[in-house]
């Protein structure tokens, strides 16, 4: 019978907890684990959650093997951007949150390019950007519904003591921290501004 459940972040699992499970330190460092405490901690069952960085790398290798030059080119550039974050912040592995930030920047660039190319009558280039956008978006978490987003904004406004549009920065920071990359910053900003303007 499962008595308790805890999700540990990277490096959050002690060597003692893994003793006897045959799990190497290298493996622990490279994965997030959900630990299920069973029968008074007599046994532990680990469920691996692959990091986005690793998933992207695996997909890149598969694209190369399949000689999919289009996908491999998109993923190669994405991996380079992720590597820049790793070097700049001196990380062994890049957390999903950081990868999502990189992805969103890439998505925004593609969206801007699509708008510009269509305005300039370059449908061919716009279609290329749209195909790249499809590849990038599959690594982003599902978009949160507007109703759920408004509910979170309402909760933050109520608990933060926001009293005017001047509190937008503080409210935005709190809201974005709760979303886990599941909403576009521009959309969040518009909804927060709309809510604060009604106070």
MIVEXKOL-507356 format. One record per residue (C-alpha): residue in three letters; x, y, z. Coordinates in steps of 0.001 Angstrom, whole numbers, plus 524288, in hexadecimal, padded with zeros to 5 digits. Example, Ala and Ser with C-alpha at 12.3 -4.5 7.8 and 13.67 -1.06 7.14 Angstrom:
! MIVEXKOL-507356
ALA8300C7EE6C81E78
SER835667FBDC81BE4
//
This chain:
! MIVEXKOL-507356
UNK800008000080000
UNK8058A80D3A7FC20
UNK806B3815A780836
UNK80C8C821E680252
UNK81142827897F58E
UNK81C0B831467F357
UNK821D0836AE7E6DD
UNK8304F839AE7E79F
UNK8377D8434C7DEFE
UNK844CA8406F7D925
UNK84EE883DC67E3C3
UNK8439D83D107ED6F
UNK844D882E867EFD8
UNK84EBC829DE7F9C3
UNK857F481E8A7F76C
UNK8524F817C18035E
UNK844A2817D97FD8D
UNK849AE810E07F17F
UNK852068071F7F8E3
UNK84FAD7F96E7F413
UNK848257FDAF7E7F2
UNK853AF7FC9E7DEC4
UNK8522580AAA7DA22
UNK85EC9811847D6B7
UNK8620B81F647DAFF
UNK86369823097CC9E
UNK855A481E557C9DE
UNK85041825B27D582
UNK85692832437D0F7
UNK850FB8310A7C351
UNK842E982E7C7C6FE
UNK837E5833997CF38
UNK8317D8292E7D783
UNK8242B827567DD5D
UNK8262581F487E997
UNK81AFD817587EEDB
UNK81CB4813717FD08
UNK816CA805FA7FE4C
UNK814527FD4E80A2E
UNK81B22805B081463
UNK8267C8092580B35
UNK82A0C7FADD808ED
UNK82AF77FD127FA5E
UNK82BF1808527F0C3
UNK826F7808C77E2DF
UNK82CCF813137D9E2
UNK825DB8188D7CE12
UNK82ED981FA27C494
UNK82B2682CEE7BF40
UNK833BF830457B398
UNK8386C83E457B330
UNK834C5846777A763
UNK843208487C7A452
UNK8450A839CA7A33E
UNK83899837C779B78
UNK83CBF8421D791A1
UNK84A2A83BE379068
UNK8443682E8078E28
UNK83AF7833E4783D4
UNK8467583A9377D37
UNK84DD282DBC77C6E
UNK841C3826F0776F6
UNK84005831A776CCE
UNK84E3483027768B6
UNK84CC4821687678A
UNK8406D8233475F7C
UNK8478F82D3975702
UNK83D018371F75A1F
UNK845258431875721
UNK83A2A84CB4759F9
UNK83742847CC767BB
UNK845818458C76B05
UNK848C38537A766EA
UNK83E248593276FAE
UNK8420E850A277B2B
UNK850818534477924
UNK84E56861E477A74
UNK8459C85FBC78643
UNK84FF98574978CCD
UNK85A08861FD78A56
UNK8516286BE279152
UNK84F8C8629279CBD
UNK85E3B8607079D4D
UNK8603186F2779E4E
UNK8579C86F3C7AA70
UNK85F42863CE7AFF8
UNK86C3886AD87ADF5
UNK86779878377B27F
UNK86186872CD7BF04
UNK86B93868077C106
UNK8619085D2D7C182
UNK863F684EA27C012
UNK8560584CC87BB71
UNK84C828575A7B753
UNK83FAD856FC7BF10
UNK83315855E27B747
UNK82F52863B27BB4B
UNK83B7A869377B4BE
UNK8394E861067A885
UNK82B3D865C77A7BA
UNK8302C873CF7A855
UNK8393D870FB79CDC
UNK82E3886A6A79571
UNK8250F875DB79787
UNK82F2387F5579238
UNK830C7876C578634
UNK82212875B77847D
UNK820808847B785AA
UNK82B078869C77B61
UNK8242D87D5077203
UNK81702883CA77452
UNK81CB889141771AA
UNK8236A88C497655D
UNK816D38861C76069
UNK80FA5892FF76202
UNK81A6289A7B75AEB
UNK81BB8890B974FCB
UNK80D0F8905A74D7C
UNK80C8889F2174D81
UNK8176B89F3C74375
UNK810E38952473AE0
UNK81B2D88AB773DAD
UNK811DF87F7273FD2
UNK81C8E8756973D62
UNK824E587A8274899
UNK8190287BDB7515F
UNK815A186D8674F0B
UNK823868697D75283
UNK822B58710775F54
UNK8157186AD076235
UNK81B4185D3A76082
UNK8263F860AB769D3
UNK81C23865EA7735D
UNK8152C858C477385
UNK821C9851EA77764
UNK824CF85B8D7824A
UNK8171985BE3787F9
UNK816A684D4F78A82
UNK8207B84F3A7958E
UNK8186A8599F79C6E
UNK80E9F855F47A70A
UNK80025856737A347
UNK7FA73864197A33F
UNK7F25A867467AF3A
UNK7E42386AC27ACCE
UNK7E0368790D7ADE0
UNK7D6B6875947B8C7
UNK7E14C86F097C0E1
UNK7EAB987A2C7BE39
UNK7E0C3884437C2AD
UNK7DE5A87C4B7CEE8
UNK7ECDB87C8C7D260
UNK7EDA388B287CFAC
UNK7E1D488D7B7D858
UNK7E816885AC7E350
UNK7F4FC88CF07E237
UNK7EE5389A447E1F9
UNK7E660896A87EDFD
UNK7F1C58916A7F5EE
UNK7FC1989B457F1BD
UNK7F4C28A7517F5FD
UNK7F5AE8AD797E876
UNK7EDDD8BA0E7E7F5
UNK7F0EA8C00E7DAB3
UNK7F7758BE757CD86
UNK804108C2C57D42F
UNK804AC8B53F7DA58
UNK804F28AE8A7CD0F
UNK8134E8AADE7CDAD
UNK811D68A44A7DAE6
UNK8057789D197D6C7
UNK80B7A898C77C9E7
UNK81753893107D0C0
UNK80EE488B297DA0C
UNK805928867B7CF66
UNK810708825B7C61E
UNK816E487AF17D12E
UNK80AB0872987D276
UNK8089A86FB47C419
UNK814518671C7C10F
UNK8151186C527B335
UNK806FB868CD7B00D
UNK8030B8763A7AB3B
UNK808AF880977A260
UNK80E3988C557A9AF
UNK80728895CD7A0B4
UNK7FA1C88F387A371
UNK7FCC688F267B20C
UNK8007B89D757B1C4
UNK7F4038A1477AABE
UNK7EB7A899CC7B458
UNK7F29F89F1A7C043
UNK7F16F8ACF97BB10
UNK7E2F68AAE07B876
UNK7E0BD8A5B87C63D
UNK7E8678B0837CD21
UNK7E1808BB197C54C
UNK7D4B68B6BE7CBA6
UNK7D9688B92B7D994
//
